[in-house]
Amino acid sequence: RALTITENIALGQNLGDFHSGFRAYRRDVLETIPFEVNSDDFVFDSQFLIQAVYFGFKLGDIPVPVRYFEEASSINFRRSVVYALGTLATLAQFWTQKLHLAHWRLFQRS
């Protein structure tokens, strides 16, 4: 929950959950975002949503009850920490790119 709050504040969004697995995208989103440079791990979804914001796409969500408990998750504690740190690193890349302090492949159009 804390990570979703952080992402909402950093990205100027108001999503209920950045981390649930169900997504739908328009074709132009998939043609614009260079997702082939993204992680091959859990952080891929966070990178993709952050890229979508960077490229000016509108995000929306339909609230779905999500319950996080050990038996329902395929990610252990160690990997969840790595995921959170990867998401925070991507937010840092977003802002350094946006402020023209750095250039990241994540934010170069396909």
C-alpha atoms as a printed R data frame, in Angstrom:
    type eleno elety resid chain resno       x       y       z
1   ATOM     1    CA   ARG     A     1   0.000   0.000   0.000
2   ATOM     2    CA   ALA     A     2   2.830   2.407   0.854
3   ATOM     3    CA   LEU     A     3   4.401   1.829  -2.558
4   ATOM     4    CA   THR     A     4   1.108   2.648  -4.319
5   ATOM     5    CA   ILE     A     5   0.796   5.881  -2.311
6   ATOM     6    CA   THR     A     6   4.379   6.795  -3.231
7   ATOM     7    CA   GLU     A     7   3.732   6.094  -6.918
8   ATOM     8    CA   ASN     A     8   0.498   8.098  -6.915
9   ATOM     9    CA   ILE     A     9   2.240  11.111  -5.378
10  ATOM    10    CA   ALA     A    10   5.360  10.883  -7.560
11  ATOM    11    CA   LEU     A    11   3.364  10.433 -10.769
12  ATOM    12    CA   GLY     A    12   0.387  12.686 -10.021
13  ATOM    13    CA   GLN     A    13  -2.029   9.777 -10.307
14  ATOM    14    CA   ASN     A    14  -4.883   8.427  -8.205
15  ATOM    15    CA   LEU     A    15  -4.859   4.680  -8.801
16  ATOM    16    CA   GLY     A    16  -6.166   2.286  -6.193
17  ATOM    17    CA   ASP     A    17  -3.429  -0.275  -6.834
18  ATOM    18    CA   PHE     A    18  -0.398  -0.184  -9.123
19  ATOM    19    CA   HIS     A    19   0.419  -3.810  -8.374
20  ATOM    20    CA   SER     A    20  -2.560  -5.975  -9.284
21  ATOM    21    CA   GLY     A    21  -1.912  -8.129 -12.324
22  ATOM    22    CA   PHE     A    22  -4.814  -7.406 -14.690
23  ATOM    23    CA   ARG     A    23  -4.141  -4.757 -17.344
24  ATOM    24    CA   ALA     A    24  -5.629  -3.566 -20.635
25  ATOM    25    CA   TYR     A    25  -3.826  -1.255 -23.061
26  ATOM    26    CA   ARG     A    26  -4.687   0.504 -26.290
27  ATOM    27    CA   ARG     A    27  -2.619  -0.354 -29.328
28  ATOM    28    CA   ASP     A    28  -0.964   3.092 -29.504
29  ATOM    29    CA   VAL     A    29   0.314   2.648 -25.947
30  ATOM    30    CA   LEU     A    30   1.978  -0.633 -26.895
31  ATOM    31    CA   GLU     A    31   3.430   0.944 -30.040
32  ATOM    32    CA   THR     A    32   4.883   3.922 -28.149
33  ATOM    33    CA   ILE     A    33   6.360   2.469 -24.973
34  ATOM    34    CA   PRO     A    34   9.772   0.779 -25.382
35  ATOM    35    CA   PHE     A    35   8.833  -2.138 -23.125
36  ATOM    36    CA   GLU     A    36  11.478  -4.361 -24.716
37  ATOM    37    CA   VAL     A    37  14.089  -2.584 -22.538
38  ATOM    38    CA   ASN     A    38  12.125  -3.251 -19.345
39  ATOM    39    CA   SER     A    39  12.929  -5.831 -16.699
40  ATOM    40    CA   ASP     A    40  12.002  -9.465 -17.224
41  ATOM    41    CA   ASP     A    41  10.861  -9.658 -13.603
42  ATOM    42    CA   PHE     A    42   8.006  -8.335 -11.463
43  ATOM    43    CA   VAL     A    43   9.136  -4.696 -11.815
44  ATOM    44    CA   PHE     A    44   8.144  -4.789 -15.520
45  ATOM    45    CA   ASP     A    45   4.577  -3.704 -14.671
46  ATOM    46    CA   SER     A    46   5.723  -0.745 -12.594
47  ATOM    47    CA   GLN     A    47   8.138   0.318 -15.313
48  ATOM    48    CA   PHE     A    48   5.392   0.093 -17.922
49  ATOM    49    CA   LEU     A    49   2.938   2.213 -15.929
50  ATOM    50    CA   ILE     A    50   5.614   4.806 -15.152
51  ATOM    51    CA   GLN     A    51   6.528   4.917 -18.850
52  ATOM    52    CA   ALA     A    52   2.853   5.373 -19.739
53  ATOM    53    CA   VAL     A    53   2.683   8.423 -17.470
54  ATOM    54    CA   TYR     A    54   5.931   9.790 -18.919
55  ATOM    55    CA   PHE     A    55   4.576   9.516 -22.476
56  ATOM    56    CA   GLY     A    56   1.356  11.282 -21.465
57  ATOM    57    CA   PHE     A    57  -1.090   8.400 -21.561
58  ATOM    58    CA   LYS     A    58  -4.060   8.510 -19.233
59  ATOM    59    CA   LEU     A    59  -4.212   5.788 -16.583
60  ATOM    60    CA   GLY     A    60  -7.408   4.515 -15.059
61  ATOM    61    CA   ASP     A    61  -8.431   1.608 -12.941
62  ATOM    62    CA   ILE     A    62 -11.460  -0.334 -11.913
63  ATOM    63    CA   PRO     A    63 -11.270  -1.144  -8.216
64  ATOM    64    CA   VAL     A    64 -10.952  -4.846  -7.532
65  ATOM    65    CA   PRO     A    65 -10.628  -6.203  -4.011
66  ATOM    66    CA   VAL     A    66  -7.060  -7.394  -3.555
67  ATOM    67    CA   ARG     A    67  -5.918  -9.384  -0.574
68  ATOM    68    CA   TYR     A    68  -2.229  -9.948  -0.078
69  ATOM    69    CA   PHE     A    69  -1.318 -13.037   1.904
70  ATOM    70    CA   GLU     A    70   1.470 -15.581   1.638
71  ATOM    71    CA   GLU     A    71  -0.495 -18.389  -0.027
72  ATOM    72    CA   ALA     A    72  -1.841 -16.069  -2.739
73  ATOM    73    CA   SER     A    73   1.502 -14.620  -3.763
74  ATOM    74    CA   SER     A    74   4.176 -15.947  -6.076
75  ATOM    75    CA   ILE     A    75   6.719 -13.465  -4.732
76  ATOM    76    CA   ASN     A    76   8.637 -14.043  -1.509
77  ATOM    77    CA   PHE     A    77   9.787 -11.356   0.925
78  ATOM    78    CA   ARG     A    78  13.260 -10.969  -0.574
79  ATOM    79    CA   ARG     A    79  11.894 -10.590  -4.106
80  ATOM    80    CA   SER     A    80   9.228  -8.160  -2.897
81  ATOM    81    CA   VAL     A    81  11.982  -5.947  -1.447
82  ATOM    82    CA   VAL     A    82  13.871  -6.143  -4.761
83  ATOM    83    CA   TYR     A    83  10.599  -5.273  -6.541
84  ATOM    84    CA   ALA     A    84   9.962  -2.256  -4.298
85  ATOM    85    CA   LEU     A    85  13.526  -0.999  -4.765
86  ATOM    86    CA   GLY     A    86  13.235  -1.486  -8.537
87  ATOM    87    CA   THR     A    87  10.004   0.501  -8.573
88  ATOM    88    CA   LEU     A    88  11.582   3.316  -6.541
89  ATOM    89    CA   ALA     A    89  14.602   3.305  -8.874
90  ATOM    90    CA   THR     A    90  12.269   3.617 -11.875
91  ATOM    91    CA   LEU     A    91  10.514   6.568 -10.215
92  ATOM    92    CA   ALA     A    92  13.937   8.194  -9.736
93  ATOM    93    CA   GLN     A    93  14.725   7.583 -13.416
94  ATOM    94    CA   PHE     A    94  11.345   9.092 -14.362
95  ATOM    95    CA   TRP     A    95  12.095  12.297 -12.478
96  ATOM    96    CA   THR     A    96  15.714  12.631 -13.607
97  ATOM    97    CA   GLN     A    97  14.538  12.184 -17.211
98  ATOM    98    CA   LYS     A    98  11.665  14.615 -16.762
99  ATOM    99    CA   LEU     A    99  14.003  17.229 -15.256
100 ATOM   100    CA   HIS     A   100  16.556  16.664 -18.058
101 ATOM   101    CA   LEU     A   101  19.203  15.495 -15.598
102 ATOM   102    CA   ALA     A   102  19.663  12.127 -17.318
103 ATOM   103    CA   HIS     A   103  18.460  10.158 -20.312
104 ATOM   104    CA   TRP     A   104  17.172   6.612 -19.822
105 ATOM   105    CA   ARG     A   105  16.328   4.061 -22.498
106 ATOM   106    CA   LEU     A   106  13.061   3.408 -20.649
107 ATOM   107    CA   PHE     A   107  11.869   6.824 -21.788
108 ATOM   108    CA   GLN     A   108  12.985   6.794 -25.436
109 ATOM   109    CA   ARG     A   109  10.078   6.208 -27.825
110 ATOM   110    CA   SER     A   110   9.900   2.867 -29.624
